[in-house]
Each structure stands twice: as C-alpha cells, then as structure tokens.
Amino acid sequence: MKLKSIFAAGALALGAISANAAVDEAKMNAFIDELMGKMTLEEKLGQLNLPASDDIVTGEAKNSNIGERVAKGQVGGVFNIKGAAKIRDLQRVAVEESRLGIPLIFGMDVIHGYQTVFPIPLALSCSWDMDAIEKSARIAAKEASASGIAWTFSPMVDISRDPRWGRMSEGNGEDPYLGSEIAKAMVKGYQGDLTADDEIMACVKHFALYGAPEAGRDYNTVDMSRGRMFNEYFAPYKAAVEAGAGSVMTSFNTVDGIPATGNHWLLTELLRDKWGFDGFVVTDYTAIAEMIDHGMGDLQDVSALALKAGTDMDMVADGFLGTLGKSLAEGKVSQADIDLAVRRILEAKYRLGLFDNPYKYADPKREATELYTPENRAEARRIAAETFVLLKNEGDILPLKKQGKIAVVGPLGNTRANMPGTWSVAADFDRYKSLYEGIKDAVGNKAEVVYAKGSNLESDPVLEANATMFGREMRDPRSEEELLAEALATVADADVIVAAMGESSEYSGESSSRTELELPATQRRLMEALLATGKPVVMLNFSGRPTVMSWEAETVPAILNVWFGGSEAADAIADVVFGDVNPSGRLTATMPRSIGQVPIYYNHLNTGRPLAADAKGFVKFRSNYLDVPNTPLYPFGYGLGYTTFEYSPVRLSANTLTGDGSLTATVTVKNTGSREGTETVQLYIRDLVGSVSRPVKELKGFERITLAPGESRDVTFTVTPEMLKFYNFNLDFVNEPGDFDLMVGPNSAEVSTARFTLK
Ligand code: BGC
C-alpha cells in the first residue's frame, strides 16, 4: 500500500477510518503498524518534531524552508501558520511530496477565542459560568478549525497565587476545584467527541506547577511539597486528562528538582500510570534545549532524558530530530522508546481523522463565512459582560444614565489593540471597538461623549515599550503636563468621568512579571486630578491579574474590574456601565492590599499562631504583619452587582455523614434589591482535624442563580464523603472521619457555618 494514494482526490480508500465514527482501535493499530513498518529512523524522528512557522507565502509552501523539511519527512506538525490556504498548501507538501505522505498536525495557541476573541481566561473564570466557558471553547474550535487548526495549546490550567506572575491572565485563578470544573468545560468545548471537522484536540498545559514560580518571575524555579502538589495544584490537570484531553504540554520549570520535560515521575509514573493518560506529550517551546541551562547535560543528553521521561514531541528545540539517532546508536535510548512516541503521534493524527482527510481542518469556504460572525460576536459580548467584577459602587454611581456629558479619560480609553488581551493570536484589532467607541455607540444621540488620554501607561518610555511589545499601544509624545491639562479641560463641563486605567494587554501574559502592582505613578496622578474635580468618577480597571488597589478602594467611588474582555469588550463594558446588564462576575483570585502579602489565597493553612478573626490591629507573636492586615482587599469569590442578596443561615439535612451516604446543605437566597440579578452561591468546607494540616476553607461547590426583585430561592448542595477526601502524607486519597465545618455564602469571607461529623 502506498499511503499517498489514500489521499488522492480526497478519496477515502484503503480502509482508512471514517472521520465521523468512533475509532476502531484494532483497525487503527493495524494501520499504524503497517505504516511504522515502512518508516525510516529519520521519518520516525520527523514525526516527533514540531517546528513553528509563520514564514510561508500561500502557493509557495513547497519552496519554503519549512516546506523542504516537510518534504523530507522531517516534520510531524507545525504551529503558528494562520489561514486555511497556507495550511492546505503546506499539508499538500506533506501528503504529496514526502515519501510516505503522512499528514501534518497543525497547532496554534487558540487560548481565548480565534477571530472572535473571548475574555482572557482569568476573566472567563470570574463568570463562574461553565456553560459560557464551554461555549467559548466551542466557538474557538469552530473558527480555528475552519482556518486549518486541528490542535490548540489550551486549556492552560496552572493554579497561581502570585499576581506578580503575568501568566495568571491565562489561567483560572487560585482554586483547584473551580479550576477543575473549568478545565473539563474547556476540553469538552474544544474536543466534543473529536469526530466532527470543527472539533479540535486540546492540549493541557503547563504540566506541571508552572503557576508557582519563585518570586512570581516567569520561568523561575518551582519547589513544593508533594502534599501541596496533590492537594492544591494537580487537580485541574487531572480533571482535563479525565475529560479526555488528547495532549499535554510540559512546563518550563523544575518539578521536585527535575525539569518537567525530563521528569519521568511526572510524565510517566503520575500522568500515564496513575492518571491513565493515553494521548501524547509535547514540550513547551524549546523546553528540551532549555534543560541544558537547567544543568541537565548537553542537547543529546537532555533529548534522551526527555524521551525516556515520556515526552513524545519536541517543540522547536530540534533535540529529538537532531540527536536521538546518535543516542540510539550509542544505546542511550532504545528503538522501543522512539517507537512508542511515534505511535502516540500517529494515533493522535488517526483519531483526528487526518489520515482519512488531511484537509479536514482547513476549509476556505467555512473560513470565509464562519469567522467573527454576528452570532459568535453576540456570544462573546454576552459572556464578556459576565466576567467583569464590580468591586465598589458607593452611592450607586453605577449604572450610569445615558444622558448629559460623559467623559472617557485614561490610557486605556481609546485603544482598540488593548481590548482583547494577551494571546489574541488571530485577532483583527482594526475590527474591534475601543472603549470610547463602545460608549459612544451605546448612548447614541442620548448623551455627549468626549475623550482625552490624560496620561501614558507609564512615565518611563522604556518600561512602557517593554510592556507593549507587538506595537499594541501608541505612546503619546506629549509631556505628562500637556496630557493632564488636556484631560482636565475635557472633563471641565462633563457630568461624569469614566476613567479607563490599568495595564495594557501585554503587561500580562508570558514573560510579563511585575514587582509593583499598583497603578503606575503617571496614571495615579491623573486619577488624583480627576477625583479633585469633585465629579463622579467610575474607574474601569483593565488588568490581566489581580492588581493592588488599596488607594483606589479608599478614594474612588466606583470600581469595575474589566480585565481584558476580548473582541467585544467595548460593547460589553458599555452594557454593564449603563445597566443593560447587571454585573455578576466574582473574583477567582484574591486581590491583595499590598504586594508584600503575596502569595495570598483563601484556602491557606491555619498556622499554629493564627490571628483571631476579631483581632483589632497588629497582635504581637501571632501570624500577622506590622503594617498591613492579613485580610485581602477583596477576597476570593467576591463581587457586587446592581442589586443585593440576603442569605438565610445554612441548614443541614443531618449532622452526620456515613459511608456512601450524603447530606444536603440548603440556604435561602433572596434578591432584596430592585432589579433582577445573578448571584453565585458558594459552598466551602473545613476539615477540622486531619492527619495532615488542612486548609481553613476549600471550595466544594457553587451555583449561579438569577432572581427577580423580591424573589427567594432555596439553593441545595449535596455533600458526599467523596468530596471530603484529600491526599494524606503517603499521597493516598482518603476520607478521615471527624468533624467538618460547612460554609455557604456569597464569597469566601462572608459565610454562614454549620458543623457535621463524618463517621
Ligand atoms: C508558551 C506556551 C505556548 C507555546 C507555543 C510557549 O512560550 O509557554 O504556552 O503554547 O509557547 O506558542
């Protein structure tokens, strides 16, 4: 059988699988056995090779550098090529010009949408809306697949408690339970059952623990106890694997002293043997070569280490293709090691239906009609509005009325490029609206809207340039004084000021760590001047992480945290600012009072010298700070809306829980305000005595409910022994009988408590 003939004219011949049926494993194995029987060593190593490429010209793929390598069978997949035409072109080289015609797998960082961009993942998590999150992944998959993408490097599920780390923007905050629910929703949204041509393979990343770098500095050392890994950090990766994610990406950091990419315990003993993962493992960008700098040997050593650890595909480092042949000859790796990895890559391609139809994922017709559609944009707008977190609303300044003169001021007030957020890989910035444009459209001719920038993002142009690489912001060449004077003139006869402040989109994301999280000095000066006018000021805080807003919380009457809201952010912000949508976002990462409190998170251990809950100020010889309270500025789970909710005390159906039984916990929630609103009711538990010290609170459930004014509803959670399990010192996942506190409330700090006993 000459494989190429399978693809001739797209014909489905020679027993190739049907793309729309569940995979017949026996058939797949026979197909792969036969194929591997024909492959040379170089062709096998080629399958393990994943270069990046954005350098091909449509119609010229064959003559490009990447095309030549593909034709020689040296490439298994390619990422970062944008557009169905280019992808088809390069796929044709693989299928028609390479000896065996094995199709390429095309990947991309489709992290929060494709051309229709959804809010950054941290923002999405604040919706606590699993249907919305799944939907966002579904739409991303539909759009990306039309452009040829079969594989997305998402979901990123790294737990992080350190907002200095810019990549908090890409994850789901600090909680392992919520993170796991989101991981499942994302995998489901991308993959479905991985049969249709708009269902793409997910890649869970970054395995593992990437969100806990020392000092919040990207790529830095991670070192933590196994107990913490299992109880606090691993759950979302495991959940994504159990949801069927087809691939896993290694992280750059060390795990227990060994870089993840070369860590056999992590990639084989845990991921495959314990969790049952049967997809393939790809490295992060050049992660194999980076093990040289980690001090693990030369390129040949580290490539062999990676393969033997359980890594299957080498992203960009050329370590596998370049050195595994030599290692095989020298007995440092075996043919079986190589074959296992090759088989996993071929299996993934087979399951995706690429042997059946290599062009399955690149459909110029779909690409022309199904991207950035009004329907997709409407979903993105609706979902974005759910992610904003109202932190403060003194005197009910918000929602604003569509009347009078509204001044939009601030460095984020009239930029289109900064709306979608980091990793908007397929964004078409010119088509999106700036905030100023969104506000103008929202009010139509009912109000006058004016704008002034007021300040640059930073006083220091070098710092601003570093944080706005990719040219996403134009620095205003005028002096700070000129910008400020213009702003004050602009607001002079305004009725209300909407101050668009904070970070630009590239302040967060990869390689964007910060040691200061307060508003930069130049923006603070602008804010002070705006407040000094005595006019009502609403602050929109753009950020890719929790920022430090202690000063703002004291001085600014209304603060709405809008993160980076995707392509429809401007309209969505207007929807909330003018009250067409009642804000319902709840924080998924603690907002500190001071950077010195970091890492700060709600599910911490108690210590042997906890500060009493009713302590007034500093207490000597207790665990606290001289200069700042222990409490956060805004706790995990927190967020306001334009209505109010009242909670009854929690009621338990029983005070004991046994064996495989269950009990229920019920609260009555009432909308006590004057408009409809959505509340996220949160369930926490505390295990009061354990064989290892247990956190003061752990999220175990949540429910979003929408209530009309005056309406009450009972919300009931079922508690089972399974939910109370944890990893003990021996890393066994166990129940330990004893007393538990069960807490229900609107956020992690305001709860009503009831006690029960697990027998
Ligand atoms: C990032 C990954 C990403 C990869 C490919 C790396 O630098 O850490 O998250 O998937 O690049 O673009």
Boltz pocket constraint, residues with backbone or C-beta under 6 A from the ligand:
constraints:
  - pocket:
      binder: B
      contacts: [[A, 109], [A, 153], [A, 205], [A, 284], [A, 285], [A, 510]]
      max_distance: 6.0
